[in-house]
Amino acid sequence: MQYHWLNKHNNKKLIIFFCGWSFDEKPFERLVCDDYDVLIFYDYKNHEIPVKIPLYEEYYLVTWSMGVYIAYLLRDKLPDFKLKIAINGTPFPVDDKLGIPKRSFELTLKHVDIGLQGKFQHNLFKDEADYEIYAENPVGRKIPEQSEELFAINSYIANAKISYEKYYDYAIIGGADKIVPARNQINCWNRRADIVMLDSGHFPFYSFSRWDEILGCTRT
């Protein structure tokens, strides 16, 4: 696992953000941090937290896509959070009713190198306008190690058993998600977390300009 401080100015509040598979910090640099420090985790070839988390007065957890699953696995190693948000992901990452359909995940694995050349990125967004924003500041990682990450995640999922105990407070779901179907997310989070629906695709972050807006959309 790798990490990046998107903002570190000795604020009183820390947002810990777990990215989705294949991502890094670059597409999130446009989000204004305000009075939050922001620590991003990504690249889940292993599941060891690579940095000591400093002491803050308040902690907030925001997770996206495969990061929802990874953060849940590591919950005992994370601080106590004032708010925990899952975005377009579930603790059951590959599941025909609660996560990514198995056939879709298998096809992604089979064609991962080709998919990462463009198709996968296009499928992240509801429309071409959002993809064009992404293309201005895309992920900086290289395809071979992104592919390696997915196979590592697949191996771990195949050998791990998970039973979900209530952890997340809110689930933000993109109604037009092409990666994790919205109906599967709703099936998962019904009675497990409060649900907030967005008119977005799998990557909803261009609907926000600030990290505080992500936290705040759970209060509407």
N, C-alpha and C positions, 0 to 999 in steps of 0.2 A: 504494500500500500504506500502511496505517496501523499504528501500534504502541501498546502500552499496557504500562506496568510494573505487573504485578499485585503484585509485591513487589520492593522495591529498598532493601535495608538493609546494603549492603556485605558481604554474605556471601561465602564463598570459592567457592561453587558457583552456576552459572547454568543454569536450564532455559530454553531457547528453544522456544516453542510456536507452531506454525503452525496456525491455525484452519481450519475448513472454510468453504466459500462461504456468504455471507450472515450470518456470525456476527461477534460482537465479544467483548469480555472478560466481559460480564456473567454468562453462565451458569457461568463458571468461578471466580467470586469465592468460592464456597463451599468450594473446595479449599484446605486448609491448606498453607501454603508451608514451614513449619518453617524449616530453615536454608538454604533455597534462595532466591535471587532468581529471579523469573520474568518473562520478557519475552515478550509475546504479539504476533504479527503477524496481520493480517487485512485484508480488503478488497483483492482482487487485481485492481484495475483497471489497475495496472501492476506490474511485477516488479522494482522498485528498492527495496532495503532502505533504509528512511527514517531510520535512526538508526545512529550509530557504536556498535558493540558493545564495551562496556568489557572490560578485562582481568580475567579470573578464573582461579583455579587449575584449575577443572574446568568443563567444559561438557557439557550433556546436551540432546539434541534429541528433542522429542516432536511428532509431526505427526498431524493428523487430517483424514480425508476429502480434499478437494481440496488441503489443505495438504501432504499427502504428495507430491503432484506438484510443487507450487510450490517446496517446500524442496529437492527434488532438482534442479530447474532452477537453483537459486541456490547449489548446494553449494560451488562454487569461491569464493563470497563469504562463506561462513560459517566459523567457527572449527573446529578439530579437536575432535571430541566423544568423550567417554568411552563414550557409549552413544547409539544412534540408534534410535528407535522409530517405526514407522508404525502408525496405528490406523485401521482401516476405510477404507483408501484404497490406491491403487497408483500407480506412476509412469506407468501407462497409463490415464489418467482416463476416457476414453471408448473402450471396447473390449468387443466381445461376449463375449470369453472371459477377459479380464484386468482389466476395470474395470466402469464403468457401461455397461450395454447401450445401443447407439446409439439405439434406438427410445425407450427411457426418457428419455435425455438430450434428444432432440428434442422429446418431449412436455413436458418440464420447461421448455424454452426457449419453446415455443409458448404455454404457459399459465402463465408464470412469475408474473405479477402476481396471478392468481387463486390459484395454489398457495401463495404466500407469505402469503395471508390465513388459512391454517390447515392445509390438507391436508399441505403439505410438512412442517411442524413435527410433526404427528401421526405421519407416516411415519418420523420420526427415531427413534422410541422403540419398544421392544418392547411396552409396555403403557400403559394410560391413567394408571397411577400415576406413571410417570416423566414423562409429559407434564404432569401437574398440578404436579410439582416445578418443571419448566421454566417453567410459566406464572406462578409466583411471582416469578421473576427472569428475564424473557425478554430476548432481544436488543433493543438499543435503536435499531437502525438502521431507516431508512425504506424501504418497498418500492421506490420508484423507483430509488434508488441501489443497492439489492441486485440489482435486475433489470439495471441497467447493468453491474454487476460480472460477472454471469453471461454476458452477451453479450461482454464483453471477454475473459473466460476462453475462451469458445467460439471467438472469432476467433483467439486465440493457439494453441489446440490445433489448429485447422484448418490453420494455417500452419507449425507446428513439427514437426520430426522428432525423435524421441527413441529412443535405444538405451540400454538400462539396463546400467550397470556396477555391480557390487556396492557398495552404499552402506549400506542399512539393516541393522541387526543383528537386530532382531526385528520381527515383524508381529503385532499384536493384532487378532483378527478376531471380530466379533460374529456368532454363529451365526444370529441372527434379523434380520440387517441387511436392510432393505427398500430401501436406496438402492444400495449396491454389493453384489451378491449374494455370500454367503460362498463359494460354489463358485468364483466368478471370482477372489476374493482368494486362495483356496488355490491355484488354478491359477497365479496370478502369483508367489506367494512360495515355492512349492515349489522348493527348491534355490537360492533367492535370499536367504532369511532364515529364522531360526528362528520357528516359528509358535506363538502362544499363543491358544487359543480361549476366548472368554467367552460366557456365556449372557446375551446382551444384544442390543439393536438397534444401529442405526447410531451413535447417541450413547450411549456406554457410561459416561460420566463420573459418573453417579450410583451406579455400582458402587464408586466410590472416595471416600474422604473427604480424602485427602492426595495431593499430587503424588508423594511418595515411594512410595506404594502403586502408582502407575502404573509407576514405574521398577522397583519390587520384584517385580511380577508376572512379570517376565521371568526371575526367579531361582528360581521355584518349579518 
